[in-house]
Amino acid sequence: MKTVTPLLYVKAGCPWCEEVEAYFEAHHMPYESINVSGDPVAMQAMVDLSGQRKAPTMDWDGEVLADFGVDELIPFLRRHDLA
């Protein structure tokens, strides 16, 4: 498994964000959470990265996954030999 810590851009109250964070925690996978709610600098960083404003958005060593849930996360992790 790669030892890269993904950046996870989230919004407060977002059920998909909470679901993805719970998945990472349940699987003891480290990640860095960046809440873009009320933070225009973080929001712009997410938009610059992904070209959109929807969360969650993840940057995993240059691989970007945007506007996703666990159903999209699991295949992403498997495709990249991360799970």
N, CA, C and O atoms as CSV, one atom per row, in Angstrom:
chain,resi,resn,atom,element,x,y,z
A,1,MET,N,N,0.846,-1.180,0.000
A,1,MET,CA,C,0.000,0.000,0.000
A,1,MET,C,C,0.893,1.245,0.000
A,1,MET,O,O,1.882,1.310,0.730
A,2,LYS,N,N,0.534,2.222,-0.821
A,2,LYS,CA,C,1.266,3.479,-0.867
A,2,LYS,C,C,1.178,4.183,0.468
A,2,LYS,O,O,0.168,4.082,1.165
A,3,THR,N,N,2.228,4.894,0.826
A,3,THR,CA,C,2.223,5.623,2.089
A,3,THR,C,C,2.110,7.119,1.835
A,3,THR,O,O,2.882,7.912,2.374
A,4,VAL,N,N,1.150,7.492,1.016
A,4,VAL,CA,C,0.877,8.891,0.733
A,4,VAL,C,C,-0.371,9.284,1.510
A,4,VAL,O,O,-1.356,8.547,1.519
A,5,THR,N,N,-0.334,10.436,2.159
A,5,THR,CA,C,-1.496,10.917,2.891
A,5,THR,C,C,-2.326,11.782,1.957
A,5,THR,O,O,-1.861,12.830,1.509
A,6,PRO,N,N,-3.554,11.357,1.657
A,6,PRO,CA,C,-4.385,12.149,0.758
A,6,PRO,C,C,-4.907,13.419,1.426
A,6,PRO,O,O,-5.106,13.471,2.639
A,7,LEU,N,N,-5.121,14.435,0.602
A,7,LEU,CA,C,-5.810,15.643,1.048
A,7,LEU,C,C,-7.269,15.458,0.698
A,7,LEU,O,O,-7.606,15.152,-0.446
A,8,LEU,N,N,-8.130,15.640,1.672
A,8,LEU,CA,C,-9.559,15.461,1.472
A,8,LEU,C,C,-10.251,16.781,1.767
A,8,LEU,O,O,-10.301,17.228,2.913
A,9,TYR,N,N,-10.784,17.401,0.720
A,9,TYR,CA,C,-11.524,18.649,0.864
A,9,TYR,C,C,-12.969,18.297,1.173
A,9,TYR,O,O,-13.601,17.536,0.441
A,10,VAL,N,N,-13.493,18.856,2.263
A,10,VAL,CA,C,-14.843,18.542,2.727
A,10,VAL,C,C,-15.612,19.818,3.013
A,10,VAL,O,O,-15.039,20.903,3.117
A,11,LYS,N,N,-16.937,19.663,3.139
A,11,LYS,CA,C,-17.818,20.750,3.547
A,11,LYS,C,C,-18.554,20.321,4.805
A,11,LYS,O,O,-18.901,19.149,4.960
A,12,ALA,N,N,-18.790,21.262,5.696
A,12,ALA,CA,C,-19.539,20.986,6.928
A,12,ALA,C,C,-20.943,20.510,6.575
A,12,ALA,O,O,-21.611,21.103,5.728
A,13,GLY,N,N,-21.386,19.444,7.224
A,13,GLY,CA,C,-22.727,18.927,7.029
A,13,GLY,C,C,-22.918,18.086,5.778
A,13,GLY,O,O,-24.039,17.669,5.485
A,14,CYS,N,N,-21.861,17.833,5.045
A,14,CYS,CA,C,-21.939,17.043,3.809
A,14,CYS,C,C,-21.960,15.554,4.162
A,14,CYS,O,O,-20.978,15.046,4.703
A,15,PRO,N,N,-23.055,14.843,3.868
A,15,PRO,CA,C,-23.130,13.424,4.238
A,15,PRO,C,C,-22.104,12.560,3.497
A,15,PRO,O,O,-21.611,11.583,4.061
A,16,TRP,N,N,-21.773,12.899,2.248
A,16,TRP,CA,C,-20.776,12.125,1.506
A,16,TRP,C,C,-19.394,12.334,2.105
A,16,TRP,O,O,-18.590,11.403,2.164
A,17,CYS,N,N,-19.115,13.560,2.550
A,17,CYS,CA,C,-17.836,13.855,3.201
A,17,CYS,C,C,-17.709,13.043,4.486
A,17,CYS,O,O,-16.673,12.430,4.742
A,18,GLU,N,N,-18.764,13.044,5.288
A,18,GLU,CA,C,-18.759,12.288,6.542
A,18,GLU,C,C,-18.580,10.798,6.281
A,18,GLU,O,O,-17.858,10.120,7.012
A,19,GLU,N,N,-19.230,10.291,5.247
A,19,GLU,CA,C,-19.137,8.877,4.892
A,19,GLU,C,C,-17.692,8.504,4.497
A,19,GLU,O,O,-17.172,7.472,4.921
A,20,VAL,N,N,-17.070,9.345,3.695
A,20,VAL,CA,C,-15.700,9.078,3.254
A,20,VAL,C,C,-14.734,9.161,4.436
A,20,VAL,O,O,-13.853,8.311,4.567
A,21,GLU,N,N,-14.883,10.161,5.291
A,21,GLU,CA,C,-14.019,10.264,6.471
A,21,GLU,C,C,-14.202,9.048,7.380
A,21,GLU,O,O,-13.225,8.523,7.913
A,22,ALA,N,N,-15.430,8.604,7.558
A,22,ALA,CA,C,-15.690,7.423,8.385
A,22,ALA,C,C,-15.021,6.189,7.775
A,22,ALA,O,O,-14.501,5.345,8.505
A,23,TYR,N,N,-15.032,6.077,6.449
A,23,TYR,CA,C,-14.379,4.950,5.776
A,23,TYR,C,C,-12.874,4.972,6.059
A,23,TYR,O,O,-12.293,3.955,6.437
A,24,PHE,N,N,-12.254,6.130,5.874
A,24,PHE,CA,C,-10.813,6.236,6.142
A,24,PHE,C,C,-10.503,5.857,7.590
A,24,PHE,O,O,-9.558,5.115,7.855
A,25,GLU,N,N,-11.295,6.366,8.512
A,25,GLU,CA,C,-11.047,6.088,9.930
A,25,GLU,C,C,-11.273,4.613,10.252
A,25,GLU,O,O,-10.487,4.020,10.992
A,26,ALA,N,N,-12.317,4.020,9.718
A,26,ALA,CA,C,-12.611,2.608,9.982
A,26,ALA,C,C,-11.518,1.692,9.437
A,26,ALA,O,O,-11.282,0.611,9.977
A,27,HIS,N,N,-10.859,2.124,8.376
A,27,HIS,CA,C,-9.803,1.327,7.755
A,27,HIS,C,C,-8.404,1.791,8.160
A,27,HIS,O,O,-7.401,1.370,7.582
A,28,HIS,N,N,-8.360,2.669,9.166
A,28,HIS,CA,C,-7.087,3.163,9.717
A,28,HIS,C,C,-6.180,3.732,8.624
A,28,HIS,O,O,-4.969,3.507,8.615
A,29,MET,N,N,-6.800,4.472,7.707
A,29,MET,CA,C,-6.075,5.100,6.613
A,29,MET,C,C,-5.893,6.581,6.941
A,29,MET,O,O,-6.878,7.297,7.122
A,30,PRO,N,N,-4.655,7.044,7.020
A,30,PRO,CA,C,-4.443,8.459,7.331
A,30,PRO,C,C,-4.901,9.352,6.179
A,30,PRO,O,O,-4.814,8.971,5.011
A,31,TYR,N,N,-5.382,10.527,6.519
A,31,TYR,CA,C,-5.772,11.528,5.531
A,31,TYR,C,C,-5.731,12.889,6.203
A,31,TYR,O,O,-5.798,12.989,7.428
A,32,GLU,N,N,-5.623,13.924,5.402
A,32,GLU,CA,C,-5.677,15.288,5.915
A,32,GLU,C,C,-6.963,15.913,5.422
A,32,GLU,O,O,-7.186,16.023,4.216
A,33,SER,N,N,-7.808,16.322,6.349
A,33,SER,CA,C,-9.099,16.912,6.020
A,33,SER,C,C,-8.976,18.429,5.984
A,33,SER,O,O,-8.421,19.038,6.898
A,34,ILE,N,N,-9.502,19.035,4.917
A,34,ILE,CA,C,-9.502,20.481,4.768
A,34,ILE,C,C,-10.944,20.915,4.564
A,34,ILE,O,O,-11.547,20.615,3.534
A,35,ASN,N,N,-11.497,21.619,5.545
A,35,ASN,CA,C,-12.888,22.063,5.472
A,35,ASN,C,C,-12.946,23.360,4.679
A,35,ASN,O,O,-12.365,24.370,5.079
A,36,VAL,N,N,-13.648,23.327,3.556
A,36,VAL,CA,C,-13.733,24.499,2.687
A,36,VAL,C,C,-14.908,25.411,3.039
A,36,VAL,O,O,-15.024,26.509,2.494
A,37,SER,N,N,-15.771,24.969,3.938
A,37,SER,CA,C,-16.928,25.779,4.342
A,37,SER,C,C,-16.450,27.048,5.038
A,37,SER,O,O,-15.773,26.984,6.064
A,38,GLY,N,N,-16.799,28.181,4.484
A,38,GLY,CA,C,-16.427,29.454,5.094
A,38,GLY,C,C,-14.961,29.803,4.948
A,38,GLY,O,O,-14.496,30.756,5.573
A,39,ASP,N,N,-14.222,29.063,4.144
A,39,ASP,CA,C,-12.798,29.326,3.942
A,39,ASP,C,C,-12.552,29.531,2.444
A,39,ASP,O,O,-12.315,28.566,1.716
A,40,PRO,N,N,-12.607,30.783,1.985
A,40,PRO,CA,C,-12.487,31.027,0.551
A,40,PRO,C,C,-11.138,30.604,-0.039
A,40,PRO,O,O,-11.072,30.249,-1.216
A,41,VAL,N,N,-10.084,30.633,0.739
A,41,VAL,CA,C,-8.772,30.206,0.241
A,41,VAL,C,C,-8.764,28.699,0.003
A,41,VAL,O,O,-8.286,28.231,-1.030
A,42,ALA,N,N,-9.295,27.939,0.965
A,42,ALA,CA,C,-9.362,26.485,0.809
A,42,ALA,C,C,-10.314,26.116,-0.326
A,42,ALA,O,O,-10.034,25.198,-1.096
A,43,MET,N,N,-11.437,26.826,-0.434
A,43,MET,CA,C,-12.385,26.562,-1.514
A,43,MET,C,C,-11.705,26.789,-2.865
A,43,MET,O,O,-11.864,25.981,-3.780
A,44,GLN,N,N,-10.957,27.872,-2.995
A,44,GLN,CA,C,-10.287,28.150,-4.258
A,44,GLN,C,C,-9.235,27.092,-4.572
A,44,GLN,O,O,-9.054,26.722,-5.732
A,45,ALA,N,N,-8.544,26.606,-3.551
A,45,ALA,CA,C,-7.558,25.540,-3.756
A,45,ALA,C,C,-8.250,24.295,-4.299
A,45,ALA,O,O,-7.722,23.628,-5.189
A,46,MET,N,N,-9.438,23.977,-3.762
A,46,MET,CA,C,-10.187,22.815,-4.242
A,46,MET,C,C,-10.642,23.024,-5.682
A,46,MET,O,O,-10.541,22.113,-6.503
A,47,VAL,N,N,-11.139,24.214,-5.991
A,47,VAL,CA,C,-11.586,24.518,-7.348
A,47,VAL,C,C,-10.407,24.466,-8.322
A,47,VAL,O,O,-10.533,23.921,-9.419
A,48,ASP,N,N,-9.266,25.029,-7.928
A,48,ASP,CA,C,-8.074,24.987,-8.777
A,48,ASP,C,C,-7.655,23.542,-9.051
A,48,ASP,O,O,-7.226,23.211,-10.157
A,49,LEU,N,N,-7.781,22.702,-8.051
A,49,LEU,CA,C,-7.383,21.298,-8.168
A,49,LEU,C,C,-8.329,20.516,-9.081
A,49,LEU,O,O,-7.889,19.755,-9.942
A,50,SER,N,N,-9.634,20.716,-8.880
A,50,SER,CA,C,-10.613,19.833,-9.521
A,50,SER,C,C,-11.478,20.493,-10.588
A,50,SER,O,O,-12.150,19.804,-11.356
A,51,GLY,N,N,-11.464,21.810,-10.640
A,51,GLY,CA,C,-12.292,22.501,-11.610
A,51,GLY,C,C,-13.762,22.578,-11.237
A,51,GLY,O,O,-14.596,22.912,-12.079
A,52,GLN,N,N,-14.091,22.274,-9.988
A,52,GLN,CA,C,-15.487,22.309,-9.548
A,52,GLN,C,C,-15.558,22.618,-8.053
A,52,GLN,O,O,-14.533,22.656,-7.373
A,53,ARG,N,N,-16.785,22.842,-7.541
A,53,ARG,CA,C,-16.981,23.291,-6.154
A,53,ARG,C,C,-17.647,22.234,-5.267
A,53,ARG,O,O,-18.067,22.545,-4.152
A,54,LYS,N,N,-17.747,21.015,-5.740
A,54,LYS,CA,C,-18.441,19.981,-4.972
A,54,LYS,C,C,-17.464,19.181,-4.110
A,54,LYS,O,O,-16.319,18.936,-4.490
A,55,ALA,N,N,-17.957,18.783,-2.940
A,55,ALA,CA,C,-17.153,18.001,-2.019
A,55,ALA,C,C,-17.868,16.681,-1.757
A,55,ALA,O,O,-19.086,16.589,-1.907
A,56,PRO,N,N,-17.111,15.661,-1.365
A,56,PRO,CA,C,-15.672,15.721,-1.131
A,56,PRO,C,C,-14.888,15.703,-2.440
A,56,PRO,O,O,-15.347,15.217,-3.474
A,57,THR,N,N,-13.705,16.246,-2.342
A,57,THR,CA,C,-12.721,16.189,-3.408
A,57,THR,C,C,-11.422,15.734,-2.770
A,57,THR,O,O,-11.044,16.216,-1.703
A,58,MET,N,N,-10.743,14.812,-3.421
A,58,MET,CA,C,-9.528,14.233,-2.847
A,58,MET,C,C,-8.363,14.353,-3.829
A,58,MET,O,O,-8.511,14.149,-5.034
A,59,ASP,N,N,-7.218,14.686,-3.279
A,59,ASP,CA,C,-5.955,14.676,-4.033
A,59,ASP,C,C,-5.071,13.629,-3.385
A,59,ASP,O,O,-4.600,13.809,-2.262
A,60,TRP,N,N,-4.848,12.535,-4.095
A,60,TRP,CA,C,-4.020,11.456,-3.568
A,60,TRP,C,C,-2.799,11.341,-4.477
A,60,TRP,O,O,-2.826,10.665,-5.505
A,61,ASP,N,N,-1.742,12.010,-4.073
A,61,ASP,CA,C,-0.478,11.971,-4.811
A,61,ASP,C,C,-0.670,12.353,-6.278
A,61,ASP,O,O,-0.131,11.711,-7.179
A,62,GLY,N,N,-1.454,13.421,-6.497
A,62,GLY,CA,C,-1.677,13.903,-7.849
A,62,GLY,C,C,-2.873,13.301,-8.549
A,62,GLY,O,O,-3.283,13.803,-9.596
A,63,GLU,N,N,-3.446,12.242,-8.008
A,63,GLU,CA,C,-4.671,11.648,-8.543
A,63,GLU,C,C,-5.858,12.345,-7.878
A,63,GLU,O,O,-5.970,12.354,-6.652
A,64,VAL,N,N,-6.736,12.922,-8.681
A,64,VAL,CA,C,-7.859,13.680,-8.144
A,64,VAL,C,C,-9.154,12.896,-8.334
A,64,VAL,O,O,-9.437,12.373,-9.412
A,65,LEU,N,N,-9.926,12.833,-7.260
A,65,LEU,CA,C,-11.257,12.247,-7.289
A,65,LEU,C,C,-12.189,13.312,-6.727
A,65,LEU,O,O,-12.025,13.745,-5.587
A,66,ALA,N,N,-13.169,13.736,-7.525
A,66,ALA,CA,C,-14.030,14.845,-7.120
A,66,ALA,C,C,-15.491,14.422,-7.069
A,66,ALA,O,O,-15.947,13.586,-7.850
A,67,ASP,N,N,-16.215,15.028,-6.121
A,67,ASP,CA,C,-17.654,14.822,-5.992
A,67,ASP,C,C,-17.975,13.333,-5.958
A,67,ASP,O,O,-18.604,12.805,-6.875
A,68,PHE,N,N,-17.541,12.663,-4.901
A,68,PHE,CA,C,-17.644,11.209,-4.822
A,68,PHE,C,C,-18.154,10.763,-3.457
A,68,PHE,O,O,-18.245,11.552,-2.517
A,69,GLY,N,N,-18.480,9.495,-3.376
A,69,GLY,CA,C,-18.841,8.843,-2.127
A,69,GLY,C,C,-18.011,7.579,-1.993
A,69,GLY,O,O,-17.118,7.330,-2.803
A,70,VAL,N,N,-18.298,6.793,-0.990
A,70,VAL,CA,C,-17.544,5.563,-0.759
A,70,VAL,C,C,-17.680,4.610,-1.952
A,70,VAL,O,O,-16.744,3.876,-2.269
A,71,ASP,N,N,-18.843,4.621,-2.612
A,71,ASP,CA,C,-19.032,3.743,-3.767
A,71,ASP,C,C,-18.032,4.027,-4.887
A,71,ASP,O,O,-17.670,3.117,-5.632
A,72,GLU,N,N,-17.588,5.260,-5.014
A,72,GLU,CA,C,-16.562,5.619,-6.000
A,72,GLU,C,C,-15.154,5.513,-5.416
A,72,GLU,O,O,-14.194,5.257,-6.142
A,73,LEU,N,N,-15.037,5.710,-4.103
A,73,LEU,CA,C,-13.727,5.660,-3.453
A,73,LEU,C,C,-13.117,4.261,-3.503
A,73,LEU,O,O,-11.933,4.113,-3.805
A,74,ILE,N,N,-13.910,3.242,-3.211
A,74,ILE,CA,C,-13.376,1.880,-3.139
A,74,ILE,C,C,-12.766,1.439,-4.472
A,74,ILE,O,O,-11.647,0.927,-4.469
A,75,PRO,N,N,-13.445,1.613,-5.606
A,75,PRO,CA,C,-12.801,1.246,-6.877
A,75,PRO,C,C,-11.537,2.078,-7.166
A,75,PRO,O,O,-10.568,1.566,-7.727
A,76,PHE,N,N,-11.557,3.359,-6.780
A,76,PHE,CA,C,-10.374,4.215,-6.948
A,76,PHE,C,C,-9.191,3.625,-6.183
A,76,PHE,O,O,-8.090,3.509,-6.722
A,77,LEU,N,N,-9.427,3.256,-4.928
A,77,LEU,CA,C,-8.362,2.683,-4.104
A,77,LEU,C,C,-7.860,1.376,-4.681
A,77,LEU,O,O,-6.654,1.135,-4.715
A,78,ARG,N,N,-8.756,0.544,-5.128
A,78,ARG,CA,C,-8.363,-0.752,-5.722
A,78,ARG,C,C,-7.581,-0.573,-7.012
A,78,ARG,O,O,-6.589,-1.267,-7.238
A,79,ARG,N,N,-8.016,0.352,-7.863
A,79,ARG,CA,C,-7.326,0.621,-9.135
A,79,ARG,C,C,-5.891,1.065,-8.909
A,79,ARG,O,O,-5.017,0.818,-9.740
A,80,HIS,N,N,-5.654,1.714,-7.793
A,80,HIS,CA,C,-4.328,2.243,-7.495
A,80,HIS,C,C,-3.583,1.408,-6.450
A,80,HIS,O,O,-2.605,1.870,-5.861
A,81,ASP,N,N,-4.047,0.183,-6.226
A,81,ASP,CA,C,-3.442,-0.720,-5.253
A,81,ASP,C,C,-3.279,-0.072,-3.880
A,81,ASP,O,O,-2.252,-0.224,-3.218
A,82,LEU,N,N,-4.316,0.650,-3.474
A,82,LEU,CA,C,-4.282,1.359,-2.196
A,82,LEU,C,C,-5.164,0.670,-1.156
A,82,LEU,O,O,-5.147,1.036,0.019
A,83,ALA,N,N,-5.920,-0.311,-1.584
A,83,ALA,CA,C,-6.787,-1.036,-0.637
A,83,ALA,C,C,-6.743,-2.511,-0.936
A,83,ALA,O,O,-7.401,-3.299,-0.256
